[in-house]
Amino acid sequence: MNHHHRLLATVIFSLFLLGLISLSLGGTNPGIAAAAALSVAILAAIFHFVLPGSTFFSAVFANSIGVYACVFVFFLDQNFPQAGARVQEIGFVLPLLGFLAGVLWRRREIAADVVAEEGSAKRQALLRAMIWGAPLVIVGTATTLIPIREIESSGQEFALLTAMLIIALAALLAARDIASFLLSTAILSEDFFTNAARLAKPAFAFFTVYSLLVLVFGCFYTILDRYSATANFLAGGVIRKLSFGEGLYLSIVTLSTVGYGDLIAQTTAARALVGAEIFFGVLLLLFGVQAILSSGQKQTGAAS
């Protein structure tokens, strides 16, 4: 996959992630969701060419924008419910523009931070990146303590834009530390997925055995109920015979030890089957995880 294809893939994934968040925000201002998606598309493309780093940066950045969008919507609902839609959208974009300006301003220093190998330097960058959150806490506390909700809409809009300008200034000044932290996170994420790919085969083997166990015990539950004179399970508060789908569902929740309580064994035979499935499930978990980890260690050793 070439450079441009990676960019397209990461932008599409980022927009997909933002789409999920937008749908979950529900009845909030749709302009904010659109601004978030557009910001990710534009800024991710700019950062892809400006910042050296991982192809996972766009995904990490999109996740950060998603978290920011959720916090911003909560911020609006609590403190600025009467602010106009356009003012909300402008307020949302201001910190992103501040961050973009800061990245373009200090991109050479950001590149040097990513290349740096010293652990102490990375820890200091992380601490500096966290310190920039202080203005957020101050602005959030001030707008909560001050009765902004009680003033007219024009006053709320002025207060909102002032608060977001302060946050935008903080993002501008701390852009180097924030970007370095996000890039380091993206590189670690790429390493994580690379290591996870090595475990795909043993994990699939584990899932195959797990599915087989679910199917076998699901059949056992259904067969027991079908050929017994009386029903063996309490389903939805009623003692009745299970369907095959309910038997599979009972097997899944039993093997996972979730136990929602909507299907309950009532007879000795049914309880014995449930106990047996839990026993085999624990054995599968113990030996399966051990096998996956051993396979991963062997592949890591072979690769090195």
Secondary structure as GFF3:
##gff-version 3
##sequence-region A 1 304
A	DSSP	alpha_helix	3	25	.	.	.	ID=ss1
A	DSSP	alpha_helix	30	50	.	.	.	ID=ss2
A	DSSP	alpha_helix	57	79	.	.	.	ID=ss3
A	DSSP	alpha_helix	85	105	.	.	.	ID=ss4
A	DSSP	alpha_helix	107	115	.	.	.	ID=ss5
A	DSSP	alpha_helix	119	131	.	.	.	ID=ss6
A	DSSP	alpha_helix	133	145	.	.	.	ID=ss7
A	DSSP	three_ten_helix	148	150	.	.	.	ID=ss8
A	DSSP	alpha_helix	153	173	.	.	.	ID=ss9
A	DSSP	alpha_helix	175	198	.	.	.	ID=ss10
A	DSSP	alpha_helix	200	226	.	.	.	ID=ss11
A	DSSP	beta_strand	233	235	.	.	.	ID=ss12
A	DSSP	beta_strand	238	240	.	.	.	ID=ss13
A	DSSP	alpha_helix	244	255	.	.	.	ID=ss14
A	DSSP	beta_strand	263	265	.	.	.	ID=ss15
A	DSSP	alpha_helix	268	303	.	.	.	ID=ss16
###
